[in-house]
Amino acid sequence: MADYVPSPDEVTAAQSSGGGWTKKQLAEWGIPWPPPQGWRKHLERKWRGEDVAPLLRQEPDQDALF
């Protein structure tokens, strides 16, 4: 996972005109692709120095696909 944690302002500034973030940018911040729900709040908590668990992407249960 990335060592650098961006500030909330940096996260907002990196947003594209289309309203998203690139896979490369998120990878630099240690965010998996596709980004899981709550990734911005996770980064903000981490930036504030809070102890947060690693952010993992939730894989859908195979049974849910059928």
N, CA and C atoms as a LAMMPS dump frame, in Angstrom:
ITEM: TIMESTEP
0
ITEM: NUMBER OF ATOMS
198
ITEM: BOX BOUNDS ff ff ff
-5.0000000000000000e+02 5.0000000000000000e+02
-5.0000000000000000e+02 5.0000000000000000e+02
-5.0000000000000000e+02 5.0000000000000000e+02
ITEM: ATOMS id mol type element x y z
1 1 1 N 0.849 -1.18 0
2 1 2 C 0 0 0
3 1 3 C 0.887 1.233 0
4 2 1 N 0.389 2.313 -0.539
5 2 2 C 1.154 3.544 -0.658
6 2 3 C 1.432 4.16 0.711
7 3 1 N 2.604 4.808 0.818
8 3 2 C 2.964 5.487 2.06
9 3 3 C 2.392 6.902 2.111
10 4 1 N 2.251 7.519 0.942
11 4 2 C 1.757 8.892 0.888
12 4 3 C 0.244 8.917 1.022
13 5 1 N -0.242 9.784 1.916
14 5 2 C -1.687 9.939 2.09
15 5 3 C -2.047 11.373 1.724
16 6 1 N -2.852 11.56 0.69
17 6 2 C -3.214 12.91 0.26
18 6 3 C -4.213 13.56 1.212
19 7 1 N -4.187 14.885 1.236
20 7 2 C -5.18 15.622 2.02
21 7 3 C -6.515 15.566 1.283
22 8 1 N -7.615 15.825 1.988
23 8 2 C -8.915 15.868 1.302
24 8 3 C -8.927 16.868 0.144
25 9 1 N -8.218 17.987 0.298
26 9 2 C -8.153 18.973 -0.78
27 9 3 C -7.415 18.416 -1.997
28 10 1 N -6.355 17.645 -1.762
29 10 2 C -5.611 17.036 -2.868
30 10 3 C -6.468 16.014 -3.61
31 11 1 N -7.258 15.266 -2.86
32 11 2 C -8.147 14.273 -3.48
33 11 3 C -9.15 14.982 -4.381
34 12 1 N -9.728 16.059 -3.88
35 12 2 C -10.695 16.826 -4.67
36 12 3 C -10.034 17.432 -5.903
37 13 1 N -8.834 17.976 -5.746
38 13 2 C -8.131 18.607 -6.853
39 13 3 C -7.754 17.606 -7.945
40 14 1 N -7.552 16.343 -7.585
41 14 2 C -7.165 15.32 -8.557
42 14 3 C -8.349 14.768 -9.337
43 15 1 N -9.557 15.151 -8.956
44 15 2 C -10.756 14.661 -9.638
45 15 3 C -10.799 15.215 -11.054
46 16 1 N -11.119 14.366 -12
47 16 2 C -11.188 14.795 -13.404
48 16 3 C -12.426 15.641 -13.642
49 17 1 N -12.477 16.275 -14.793
50 17 2 C -13.646 17.086 -15.15
51 17 3 C -14.903 16.228 -15.273
52 18 1 N -14.7 14.935 -15.519
53 18 2 C -15.822 14.006 -15.609
54 18 3 C -16.314 13.518 -14.256
55 19 1 N -15.6 13.89 -13.193
56 19 2 C -16.053 13.548 -11.848
57 19 3 C -15.425 12.306 -11.246
58 20 1 N -14.409 11.746 -11.89
59 20 2 C -13.796 10.531 -11.358
60 20 3 C -12.307 10.696 -11.115
61 21 1 N -11.669 9.588 -10.808
62 21 2 C -10.235 9.54 -10.595
63 21 3 C -9.665 8.421 -11.452
64 22 1 N -8.428 8.569 -11.874
65 22 2 C -7.827 7.534 -12.707
66 22 3 C -7.368 6.355 -11.86
67 23 1 N -7.287 5.23 -12.51
68 23 2 C -6.798 4.018 -11.856
69 23 3 C -5.378 4.255 -11.335
70 24 1 N -4.566 4.935 -12.145
71 24 2 C -3.181 5.225 -11.765
72 24 3 C -3.125 6.106 -10.521
73 25 1 N -3.946 7.153 -10.486
74 25 2 C -3.947 8.062 -9.332
75 25 3 C -4.355 7.325 -8.072
76 26 1 N -5.402 6.531 -8.157
77 26 2 C -5.86 5.79 -6.98
78 26 3 C -4.798 4.8 -6.511
79 27 1 N -4.106 4.163 -7.448
80 27 2 C -3.045 3.223 -7.09
81 27 3 C -1.923 3.935 -6.324
82 28 1 N -1.609 5.163 -6.718
83 28 2 C -0.583 5.933 -6.012
84 28 3 C -0.975 6.194 -4.564
85 29 1 N -2.251 6.243 -4.301
86 29 2 C -2.745 6.458 -2.947
87 29 3 C -3.041 5.145 -2.217
88 30 1 N -2.817 4.02 -2.894
89 30 2 C -3.053 2.716 -2.276
90 30 3 C -4.487 2.249 -2.314
91 31 1 N -5.275 2.8 -3.234
92 31 2 C -6.687 2.433 -3.351
93 31 3 C -6.83 1.397 -4.469
94 32 1 N -7.453 0.24 -4.188
95 32 2 C -7.615 -0.792 -5.227
96 32 3 C -8.607 -0.351 -6.301
97 33 1 N -8.513 -1.018 -7.45
98 33 2 C -9.425 -0.742 -8.566
99 33 3 C -10.352 -1.91 -8.79
100 34 1 N -11.618 -1.716 -8.996
101 34 2 C -12.32 -0.453 -8.86
102 34 3 C -12.365 -0.021 -7.398
103 35 1 N -12.437 1.274 -7.16
104 35 2 C -12.377 1.748 -5.777
105 35 3 C -13.61 1.311 -4.987
106 36 1 N -13.37 0.776 -3.794
107 36 2 C -14.511 0.333 -2.986
108 36 3 C -15.255 1.521 -2.381
109 37 1 N -16.483 1.277 -2.02
110 37 2 C -17.302 2.307 -1.387
111 37 3 C -16.6 2.792 -0.119
112 38 1 N -16.59 4.083 0.09
113 38 2 C -16.009 4.657 1.296
114 38 3 C -14.526 4.962 1.212
115 39 1 N -13.936 4.856 0.011
116 39 2 C -12.489 5.04 -0.1
117 39 3 C -12.053 6.46 0.237
118 40 1 N -12.853 7.466 -0.075
119 40 2 C -12.459 8.853 0.253
120 40 3 C -12.488 9.096 1.753
121 41 1 N -13.496 8.577 2.435
122 41 2 C -13.546 8.716 3.893
123 41 3 C -12.381 7.974 4.536
124 42 1 N -12.028 6.822 3.972
125 42 2 C -10.896 6.045 4.465
126 42 3 C -9.612 6.872 4.375
127 43 1 N -9.375 7.486 3.208
128 43 2 C -8.178 8.317 3.038
129 43 3 C -8.188 9.509 3.989
130 44 1 N -9.335 10.12 4.176
131 44 2 C -9.418 11.276 5.066
132 44 3 C -9.083 10.885 6.505
133 45 1 N -9.616 9.759 6.954
134 45 2 C -9.309 9.284 8.313
135 45 3 C -7.819 8.984 8.461
136 46 1 N -7.27 8.354 7.448
137 46 2 C -5.849 8.028 7.457
138 46 3 C -5.008 9.306 7.469
139 47 1 N -5.407 10.299 6.696
140 47 2 C -4.708 11.576 6.633
141 47 3 C -4.724 12.276 7.99
142 48 1 N -5.836 12.132 8.729
143 48 2 C -5.949 12.726 10.066
144 48 3 C -5.136 11.965 11.106
145 49 1 N -4.583 10.823 10.71
146 49 2 C -3.77 10.049 11.625
147 49 3 C -4.531 8.995 12.41
148 50 1 N -5.773 8.761 12.035
149 50 2 C -6.564 7.735 12.709
150 50 3 C -6.047 6.355 12.317
151 51 1 N -6.189 5.419 13.222
152 51 2 C -5.791 4.037 12.948
153 51 3 C -6.921 3.375 12.165
154 52 1 N -6.654 3.076 10.895
155 52 2 C -7.675 2.469 10.043
156 52 3 C -7.183 1.133 9.509
157 53 1 N -8.113 0.224 9.337
158 53 2 C -7.79 -1.093 8.766
159 53 3 C -7.511 -0.927 7.276
160 54 1 N -6.771 -1.846 6.687
161 54 2 C -6.529 -1.775 5.237
162 54 3 C -7.849 -1.768 4.471
163 55 1 N -7.859 -1.003 3.414
164 55 2 C -9.053 -0.906 2.575
165 55 3 C -9.003 -2.007 1.533
166 56 1 N -9.991 -2.872 1.556
167 56 2 C -10.048 -3.992 0.62
168 56 3 C -11.294 -3.88 -0.234
169 57 1 N -11.144 -4.262 -1.469
170 57 2 C -12.288 -4.288 -2.385
171 57 3 C -13.114 -5.519 -2.073
172 58 1 N -14.413 -5.34 -1.952
173 58 2 C -15.318 -6.45 -1.666
174 58 3 C -15.691 -7.16 -2.951
175 59 1 N -15.388 -8.431 -3.014
176 59 2 C -15.769 -9.234 -4.179
177 59 3 C -17.196 -9.743 -3.96
178 60 1 N -18.035 -9.689 -4.982
179 60 2 C -19.393 -10.215 -4.819
180 60 3 C -19.366 -11.725 -4.636
181 61 1 N -20.283 -12.21 -3.877
182 61 2 C -20.425 -13.638 -3.672
183 61 3 C -20.869 -14.256 -5.012
184 62 1 N -20.262 -15.335 -5.409
185 62 2 C -20.605 -15.968 -6.692
186 62 3 C -22.097 -16.287 -6.773
187 63 1 N -22.696 -16.692 -5.667
188 63 2 C -24.119 -17.033 -5.69
189 63 3 C -24.985 -15.825 -6.031
190 64 1 N -24.503 -14.623 -5.702
191 64 2 C -25.289 -13.417 -5.975
192 64 3 C -25.379 -13.121 -7.463
193 65 1 N -24.514 -13.748 -8.25
194 65 2 C -24.53 -13.496 -9.684
195 65 3 C -25.616 -14.283 -10.417
196 66 1 N -26.225 -15.237 -9.749
197 66 2 C -27.209 -16.074 -10.425
198 66 3 C -28.588 -15.937 -9.877
